[in-house]
Amino acid sequence: MIEIEGLTKRYGRHTVVDDLTFHCSSGEVLGFLGPNGAGKSTTMKMVTGFVAPSAGTASVCGHDIRSDTLAAQRRIGYLPEGAPLYPEMTPGSFLDFIADIRQLSGNARRQRLEEVTELLHLGPVLNQATETLSKGFKRRVGLAQAILHDPDVLILDEPTDGLDPNQKHEVRELIRSMSEQKLIIISTHILEEVDAVCTRAIIIAEGRLLVDDTPKALAVQADGNLDEVFRRITQPGANSEEVNNT
């Protein structure tokens, strides 16, 4: 569903994403891991068409993100970092706006609006100004807009950031329930997130791909201590040979 080949992003002389190549398919929940500043969000922005790559290609469901941008974006649900929203809008008016953009109409529109409102427990705040909401509720509104059109690919940048433990559990259960029919990519620096919901983990640091494996295999290699192996892998200057030795 997503094919990334040699994806690179440079800002002047600074390389943020460095020659990334990987493919992923429907039914996978891919944890895209790395420390802050590793290039995770920049990669997500390139895959979704919001930032143009300096080199390389990315395609979504067979549509090149640069030459066939709108067709690729129709297949994607995207929760950006920080879940940016319009502060003066209510969650209800914002989701109506997204439904218009996604060209939902009639019974299908009403049904999806009701479903996502119930799934994300937005009923109590549906008519409240977004700027007055807690960080957790803003995150839930952002997730609601990402899944509203029932996309084939979900790209979620820190989806549980700001949520309390119960809300995190609910979001993870929602991700599991959708995962059989979709490709879901979760960008995070939280190992607990990967262990809880992901079937595959990619770790990057300084813009380079260092590890592509299952969370279970990583845990075995680390004697159950994922935090320690993550620390070693992502330390400055780590390379693929050193990672394999780890």
C-alpha positions in Angstrom: 0.0 0.0 0.0 2.9 2.3 0.6 6.2 2.1 -1.3 9.1 4.4 -0.3 12.3 4.3 -2.3 15.3 6.4 -1.5 13.2 9.1 0.2 15.4 12.1 1.2 14.8 15.6 2.5 17.5 18.3 2.8 17.2 21.8 4.1 20.3 23.5 2.8 23.2 21.4 3.8 21.3 19.7 6.6 19.9 16.2 5.7 16.7 15.5 7.8 15.7 12.3 6.0 18.5 10.2 4.4 17.7 7.7 1.7 14.8 5.8 3.3 13.5 2.7 1.6 10.7 0.5 2.9 7.4 -1.0 1.8 4.3 -1.8 3.9 1.0 -3.5 3.2 -2.7 -3.7 4.3 -3.1 -5.4 7.7 0.1 -4.0 9.1 0.4 -1.7 12.1 3.8 -0.1 11.6 5.5 1.6 14.4 7.7 4.4 13.0 10.1 5.0 15.9 13.0 7.4 16.6 14.1 10.0 19.1 13.0 13.6 18.8 14.5 15.1 15.6 15.1 11.7 13.9 13.1 12.7 10.8 9.8 10.9 11.6 7.4 13.8 11.1 9.2 15.0 8.0 8.9 11.5 6.5 5.2 11.5 7.3 4.8 14.9 5.7 6.5 13.7 2.5 4.4 10.5 2.3 1.2 12.5 2.7 2.2 15.2 0.1 2.6 18.1 2.5 6.4 18.4 2.0 8.2 17.7 -1.3 11.1 15.3 -1.1 14.6 16.4 -2.2 15.1 13.0 -3.8 13.4 9.6 -4.0 9.8 8.6 -4.4 6.7 7.6 -2.3 3.5 6.0 -3.6 0.2 5.3 -1.8 -2.0 2.6 -3.2 -0.2 2.8 -6.5 -0.4 6.7 -6.7 2.8 8.6 -6.8 2.5 11.3 -4.1 4.2 14.0 -6.4 2.6 13.3 -9.8 -0.8 12.0 -8.6 -1.1 13.8 -5.3 -4.9 14.1 -4.9 -5.5 10.5 -5.8 -3.0 9.4 -3.2 -4.4 11.8 -0.5 -7.9 10.5 -1.1 -6.7 7.1 0.2 -5.0 8.6 3.3 -6.2 9.6 6.7 -3.6 11.8 8.4 -3.3 13.0 12.0 -0.4 15.5 12.0 1.8 16.2 14.9 0.0 18.3 17.5 -3.4 17.7 15.8 -3.8 21.3 14.5 -7.4 22.5 14.5 -9.3 25.8 13.9 -9.7 27.2 17.4 -12.9 29.1 16.7 -14.7 26.1 15.3 -16.6 23.5 17.3 -15.8 19.8 16.8 -19.2 19.4 15.2 -18.6 22.2 12.6 -15.1 21.1 12.0 -16.1 17.5 11.2 -18.9 18.8 8.9 -16.2 20.9 7.2 -14.0 17.7 6.8 -17.0 15.8 5.4 -17.5 18.5 2.8 -13.8 18.3 1.8 -14.0 14.5 1.6 -17.1 14.8 -0.5 -19.3 12.7 1.9 -23.0 13.1 1.4 -26.4 11.7 2.2 -26.8 8.7 4.5 -23.1 7.7 4.3 -22.2 11.2 5.6 -24.6 11.1 8.5 -23.6 7.6 9.4 -19.9 8.3 9.4 -20.3 11.5 11.5 -22.3 9.6 14.0 -19.8 6.7 14.1 -16.7 8.7 14.6 -18.4 10.9 17.2 -19.4 7.8 19.2 -16.0 6.0 18.7 -14.0 9.0 20.0 -16.6 10.0 22.7 -17.0 13.5 21.3 -20.7 13.9 22.1 -20.2 16.1 25.3 -18.0 18.6 23.5 -19.5 18.5 20.0 -20.8 22.1 20.2 -18.0 23.6 22.4 -15.3 25.9 20.9 -12.2 23.9 20.1 -9.9 26.4 21.7 -11.6 25.6 25.1 -11.0 21.9 24.8 -8.3 19.9 26.7 -5.3 18.6 24.8 -6.8 15.1 25.0 -10.1 16.1 23.4 -8.3 18.1 20.7 -6.3 14.9 19.9 -9.5 13.0 19.7 -11.0 15.5 17.3 -7.9 15.2 15.2 -8.2 11.5 15.1 -11.9 11.7 14.2 -11.2 13.8 11.1 -8.5 11.3 10.0 -10.8 8.3 10.0 -14.0 10.1 8.9 -13.8 9.0 5.2 -12.8 5.4 6.2 -9.4 5.6 4.4 -7.3 2.6 3.3 -4.2 4.1 4.9 -4.0 5.8 8.3 -0.9 7.9 9.2 -0.9 8.9 12.8 1.8 11.2 14.2 1.9 10.7 18.0 -1.8 9.6 18.2 -2.0 9.2 22.0 0.0 12.4 22.9 -1.8 14.2 25.7 -4.3 11.4 26.4 -4.8 10.0 29.9 -4.2 6.2 30.4 -7.9 5.3 29.8 -8.0 7.4 26.6 -4.8 5.8 25.4 -6.3 2.4 25.9 -9.4 3.4 24.0 -7.4 4.8 21.0 -5.2 1.6 20.9 -8.3 -0.6 20.9 -9.7 1.5 18.0 -6.4 1.1 16.1 -6.5 -2.7 16.7 -10.2 -2.9 15.5 -9.3 -1.1 12.2 -6.0 -2.8 11.5 -7.2 -5.9 9.7 -8.6 -3.9 6.7 -6.1 -1.0 6.7 -2.4 -0.1 6.7 -1.8 2.0 9.8 1.5 3.8 10.4 2.1 5.3 13.9 4.9 7.7 14.3 6.1 7.7 17.9 9.0 7.9 20.3 7.1 5.8 22.9 8.1 2.1 23.0 5.0 1.2 25.0 2.9 2.3 22.0 4.7 -0.1 19.7 4.6 -3.0 22.1 0.8 -2.4 22.6 -0.5 -2.2 19.0 2.2 -2.6 16.3 3.0 -5.7 14.2 6.2 -4.2 12.8 8.7 -1.6 14.0 11.0 0.6 11.9 13.6 2.6 13.9 15.3 5.7 12.4 17.9 8.1 13.8 19.5 11.1 12.2 17.2 10.4 9.2 18.5 6.9 8.5 16.8 3.6 8.7 18.5 1.4 11.4 16.0 -1.4 12.2 13.1 -3.0 10.5 11.7 -5.9 12.5 8.8 -7.1 14.6 8.4 -5.7 18.2 8.6 -9.3 19.5 11.9 -10.0 17.8 13.3 -6.7 19.1 12.2 -7.7 22.6 13.9 -11.0 22.3 17.2 -9.4 21.2 17.0 -7.0 24.1 16.0 -9.6 26.7 12.7 -7.8 27.1 14.3 -4.4 27.7 13.2 -2.5 24.6 14.2 0.8 26.2 17.8 -0.3 26.4 18.1 -1.5 22.8 16.3 1.6 21.6 18.8 3.8 23.5 21.8 1.9 22.0 20.4 1.9 18.5 19.5 5.6 18.4 22.6 7.0 20.0 24.4 9.6 17.8 26.6 7.9 15.2 24.9 4.5 15.3 25.0 2.7 12.0 23.5 -0.5 10.5 26.5 -2.7 11.3 26.5 -1.6 15.0 22.8 -2.1 15.2 23.0 -5.7 13.9 25.7 -6.4 16.5 23.4 -5.0 19.2 
